[in-house]
Amino acid sequence: MNKYIRLIISLLLLNLFNNVQAAETTVSPSQAPKSSTDQIKESLDEEDSYWELDLGFAVGFNRNYLKGVNDHEIGSFNASVLLSGGYYYKDFFLEVHPLVGRPLTLGYSLQRTKHFVVNIIAESLFSGFDAESQNYGNTLTGINERKTSLDTGIEVYYSYKHGEARFRALHDVSNTHKGLVIAFDYAYPIFMKRWVVWPSYGISWLSDNSTDYYFGIDENEVRADRPFYQPSSSIIHNLRLYSAYQYNAYLSFFAYGSYSIISDNIKKSPLVSPNDDSITLGMGVMWSF
């Protein structure tokens, strides 16, 4: 594929990336899934540019801890067209792999070795919502819009025989929540012939400003069942499990699940449902180009 077609595909990724990751599996530990940024970039030592694109379809279930955003109080069933992948040019990259904790991310590698990577990145850690986001009830009626943020900072990867660790320290540069987020993730990929199983755990610390912007209640939003609320910093724990079966060189089948636990400062928000956790489950089929 010539450079012009590669460029077109990389631009399309900006508009078409969804919030579900594609699955890529391999048959030996020396070939890590596409979700591993540092392993992908090893190929750039031999090529100036590299791209990947996976397209698929999934059905799943989601229960959000925000009141009213699902179709029903117990959650929502949905079907999605999936698109994930990335474009890499020398030390620059654009990629998305949300099932393993990677939203759409633009980055530059300051240092890259086989086991250690340091990146400067820009990504959106928070999705916005407003009164139009609710599908039942009236909890969000009359609230101020919470906008999607753009957060930038440093990211450090370290991979070793017991898994891979990732650290991020990101600050809002879009003047949205004006806060800081510090996150740590650990994953332990397991390879079994045509199968890959990818369990991971993540913990994120949200500063006072970040927590208050998305989960607080301002004075102009107050009503009888929605009191003023100004939370301080908070913590979110996240457990993920992703697995896939490689049917052939192009086709794979996958399943995924995640479970998020929020701290008391978020649980006490009038915007949070009695289901003070978040669950996502799904399965699908993926075609790799």
VENSUL-V474726 format. One record per pair of residues at least 12 apart in sequence whose ideal C-beta (glycine too) atoms are under 8 Angstrom apart, sorted by the first residue. I is the first residue (numbers start at 1). J is the second residue. If there is no record, write none. Layout:
I;J  I;J
This chain:
3;49  6;49  6;51  6;87  9;51  9;53  9;87  10;51  10;87  10;94  13;53  13;83  13;85  13;86  13;87  13;94  13;96  13;104  14;94  14;104  16;83  17;83  17;84  17;96  17;104  18;80  18;81  18;82  18;83  18;84  19;98  19;103  20;58  20;60  20;80  20;82  20;84  20;98  20;99  20;256  20;282  20;284  21;35  21;82  21;84  21;96  21;97  21;98  21;99  21;100  21;102  21;242  21;256  22;34  22;54  22;55  22;56  22;82  22;83  22;84  22;85  22;97  22;254  22;286  22;288  23;54  23;56  23;242  23;244  23;252  23;253  23;254  23;284  23;286  24;54  24;244  24;246  24;252  24;286  24;288  25;194  25;195  25;196  25;244  25;245  25;246  25;252  26;191  26;196  26;246  27;191  27;193  27;194  27;246  28;191  29;191  32;189  33;100  33;189  33;196  33;198  33;244  34;52  34;54  34;84  34;85  34;86  34;97  35;97  35;99  35;100  35;102  35;198  36;159  36;164  36;189  37;93  37;95  37;102  37;117  37;119  37;157  38;112  38;114  38;115  38;116  38;117  38;157  38;159  38;164  39;159  40;52  40;86  40;88  40;93  40;95  41;88  41;93  41;109  41;112  41;117  42;114  43;88  44;88  44;90  44;91  44;112  48;89  48;90  49;87  49;88  49;89  49;90  50;87  50;88  51;85  51;86  51;87  51;88  52;85  52;86  52;288  52;289  53;83  53;85  53;288  53;289  54;82  54;83  54;84  54;85  54;286  54;287  54;288  54;289  55;81  55;82  55;83  55;286  55;287  55;289  56;81  56;82  56;83  56;254  56;284  56;285  56;286  56;287  57;79  57;80  57;81  57;82  57;284  57;285  58;79  58;80  58;82  58;254  58;282  58;283  58;284  58;285  59;77  59;78  59;79  59;80  59;282  59;283  59;284  60;77  60;78  60;79  60;80  60;256  60;280  60;281  60;282  60;283  60;284  61;75  61;76  61;77  61;78  61;279  61;280  61;281  61;282  62;75  62;76  62;78  62;278  62;279  62;280  62;281  63;75  63;76  63;275  63;277  63;278  63;279  63;280  64;273  64;278  65;260  65;262  65;266  65;272  65;273  65;275  65;276  65;277  65;278  66;129  66;133  66;140  66;271  66;272  66;273  67;134  67;137  67;139  67;140  67;271  67;272  67;273  68;133  68;134  68;135  68;136  68;137  68;138  68;139  68;140  68;273  69;129  69;133  69;134  69;135  69;140  70;135  70;136  71;135  71;136  72;135  72;136  73;136  73;273  73;275  74;275  75;279  76;135  80;284  82;284  82;286  84;96  84;97  84;98  91;108  91;109  91;110  91;112  92;106  92;107  92;108  92;109  93;105  93;106  93;107  93;108  93;109  94;106  94;107  95;107  99;240  99;242  99;256  99;258  100;187  100;198  100;200  100;240  100;242  101;166  101;185  101;200  101;202  101;238  101;240  103;123  103;124  103;125  104;123  104;124  105;121  105;122  105;123  106;121  106;122  106;123  107;119  107;120  107;121  107;122  107;155  108;120  108;121  114;159  115;158  115;159  115;160  116;156  116;157  116;158  116;159  117;155  117;156  117;157  118;154  118;155  118;156  118;157  119;154  119;155  119;156  119;157  120;152  120;153  120;154  120;155  121;152  121;153  121;154  121;155  121;168  121;170  122;150  122;151  122;152  122;173  123;150  123;151  123;152  123;170  124;148  124;149  124;150  124;151  125;149  125;151  125;170  125;181  126;146  126;148  126;149  126;151  126;176  126;177  126;210  126;214  127;148  128;145  128;146  128;147  128;148  128;149  129;145  129;146  130;143  130;144  130;145  130;146  131;143  139;226  139;270  139;271  140;271  142;221  142;223  143;217  143;221  143;271  144;218  144;220  144;221  146;213  146;214  147;174  147;176  148;176  149;172  149;174  149;176  149;177  150;172  150;173  150;174  150;176  151;170  151;171  151;172  151;173  151;174  151;181  152;170  152;171  152;173  153;168  153;169  153;170  153;171  154;168  154;169  154;170  155;167  155;168  156;168  162;188  163;186  163;187  163;188  163;189  164;186  164;187  164;188  164;189  165;184  165;185  165;186  166;183  166;184  166;185  166;186  166;187  167;183  167;184  168;181  168;182  168;183  168;184  169;181  169;182  170;182  170;183  172;209  172;210  176;213  177;209  177;210  177;213  177;214  178;209  178;213  179;206  179;207  179;208  179;209  179;210  179;211  179;213  180;207  180;209  180;210  181;204  181;205  181;206  181;207  181;210  182;204  182;205  183;202  183;203  183;204  183;205  184;202  184;203  184;204  185;200  185;201  185;202  185;203  186;200  186;201  186;202  187;199  187;200  187;201  188;200  194;245  194;246  194;247  195;243  195;244  195;245  195;246  196;243  196;244  196;246  197;241  197;242  197;243  198;240  198;241  198;242  198;243  199;239  199;240  199;241  199;242  200;239  200;240  200;241  200;242  201;237  201;238  201;239  201;240  202;237  202;238  202;240  203;235  203;236  203;237  203;238  204;235  204;236  204;238  205;233  205;234  205;235  206;233  206;234  206;235  206;236  207;233  208;231  208;232  208;233  210;233  211;231  211;232  211;233  211;234  211;265  211;266  212;230  212;231  212;232  215;229  215;231  215;234  215;265  215;266  215;269  215;271  215;272  216;229  216;230  216;231  216;269  217;229  217;230  217;269  217;270  217;271  225;270  226;270  227;270  229;268  229;269  229;270  231;265  231;266  231;268  231;269  232;265  233;265  234;262  234;263  234;265  234;266  235;262  235;263  236;260  236;261  236;262  236;263  236;266  237;260  237;261  238;258  238;259  238;260  238;261  239;258  239;259  239;260  240;256  240;257  240;258  241;256  241;257  241;258  242;254  242;255  242;256  242;257  243;255  243;256  244;286  249;288  250;287  250;288  250;289  251;285  251;286  251;287  251;288  252;285  252;286  252;288  253;283  253;284  253;285  253;286  254;283  254;284  254;285  254;286  255;282  255;283  255;284  256;280  256;281  256;282  256;283  257;279  257;280  257;281  257;282  258;278  258;279  258;280  259;277  259;278  259;279  259;280  260;277  260;278  260;279  261;277  262;276  262;277  262;278
